[in-house]
Amino acid sequence: MYICICKAVSESRVRGCVADGAATLRDLRDRTALGTGCGKCVPQAYALLRETLEQRHSPAAHHELAARNR
């Protein structure tokens, strides 16, 4: 699903940026130009960013990562 139609930024692209270290909307903007068009995507992008960061830092995510690395 596209988060930013103006710049064709998908949900998976946002999640990939977070996996590569993006932690703020500014990071996402710098990497994808998300939010630099009409700006209507910013609230949804922020929610996705928070959700993805929370998933990365949850104990279950750490457990899953450790299991994959065994």
TIFIMI-59865 format. One record per residue (C-alpha): residue in one letter; x, y negated, z negated. Coordinates in nm, 3 decimals, padded with zeros to 5 digits. Last residue first. Layout:
+--------+---------+---------+---------+
! residu !    east !   north !      up !
+--------+---------+---------+---------+
!      A !       X !       Y !       Z !
...
+--------+---------+---------+---------+
END
This chain:
+--------+---------+---------+---------+
! residu !    east !   north !      up !
+--------+---------+---------+---------+
!      R !  02.066 !  01.955 ! -01.567 !
!      N !  02.024 !  01.614 ! -01.403 !
!      R !  01.656 !  01.661 ! -01.324 !
!      A !  01.576 !  01.744 ! -01.688 !
!      A !  01.758 !  01.431 ! -01.805 !
!      L !  01.556 !  01.217 ! -01.565 !
!      E !  01.229 !  01.372 ! -01.685 !
!      H !  01.323 !  01.314 ! -02.050 !
!      H !  01.419 !  00.953 ! -01.979 !
!      A !  01.090 !  00.898 ! -01.799 !
!      A !  00.898 !  01.053 ! -02.089 !
!      P !  01.078 !  00.826 ! -02.337 !
!      S !  00.954 !  00.521 ! -02.143 !
!      H !  01.206 !  00.277 ! -01.998 !
!      R !  01.154 !  00.352 ! -01.630 !
!      Q !  00.777 !  00.369 ! -01.672 !
!      E !  00.774 !  00.031 ! -01.849 !
!      L !  00.981 ! -00.123 ! -01.569 !
!      T !  00.741 !  00.016 ! -01.308 !
!      E !  00.434 ! -00.115 ! -01.487 !
!      R !  00.593 ! -00.456 ! -01.542 !
!      L !  00.694 ! -00.486 ! -01.174 !
!      L !  00.354 ! -00.365 ! -01.057 !
!      A !  00.178 ! -00.627 ! -01.271 !
!      Y !  00.414 ! -00.898 ! -01.145 !
!      A !  00.358 ! -00.796 ! -00.784 !
!      Q ! -00.020 ! -00.806 ! -00.836 !
!      P ! -00.001 ! -01.155 ! -00.987 !
!      V !  00.245 ! -01.276 ! -00.719 !
!      C !  00.063 ! -01.143 ! -00.414 !
!      K ! -00.144 ! -01.458 ! -00.354 !
!      G !  00.177 ! -01.656 ! -00.303 !
!      C !  00.098 ! -01.777 !  00.050 !
!      G !  00.444 ! -01.700 !  00.182 !
!      T !  00.736 ! -01.688 ! -00.061 !
!      G !  00.576 ! -01.434 ! -00.294 !
!      L !  00.788 ! -01.141 ! -00.180 !
!      A !  01.102 ! -01.258 !  00.004 !
!      T !  01.230 ! -00.898 ! -00.034 !
!      R !  01.555 ! -00.898 ! -00.233 !
!      D !  01.557 ! -01.256 ! -00.363 !
!      R !  01.183 ! -01.250 ! -00.430 !
!      L !  01.209 ! -00.920 ! -00.615 !
!      D !  01.493 ! -01.052 ! -00.832 !
!      R !  01.295 ! -01.373 ! -00.896 !
!      L !  00.998 ! -01.161 ! -01.000 !
!      T !  01.222 ! -01.007 ! -01.262 !
!      A !  01.393 ! -00.674 ! -01.338 !
!      A !  01.546 ! -00.566 ! -01.007 !
!      G !  01.808 ! -00.299 ! -01.075 !
!      D !  01.806 ! -00.054 ! -00.784 !
!      A !  01.514 !  00.142 ! -00.930 !
!      V !  01.329 ! -00.188 ! -00.956 !
!      C !  01.399 ! -00.254 ! -00.588 !
!      G !  01.271 !  00.092 ! -00.501 !
!      R !  00.950 !  00.032 ! -00.695 !
!      V !  00.898 ! -00.293 ! -00.503 !
!      R !  00.965 ! -00.115 ! -00.174 !
!      S !  00.723 !  00.163 ! -00.270 !
!      E !  00.451 ! -00.093 ! -00.338 !
!      S !  00.504 ! -00.239 !  00.006 !
!      V !  00.647 ! -00.572 !  00.117 !
!      A !  00.523 ! -00.686 !  00.458 !
!      K !  00.636 ! -01.050 !  00.410 !
!      C !  00.295 ! -01.217 !  00.442 !
!      I !  00.109 ! -00.901 !  00.339 !
!      C !  00.276 ! -00.882 ! -00.001 !
!      I !  00.172 ! -00.584 ! -00.214 !
!      Y !  00.123 ! -00.348 !  00.078 !
!      M !  00.000 !  00.000 !  00.000 !
+--------+---------+---------+---------+
END
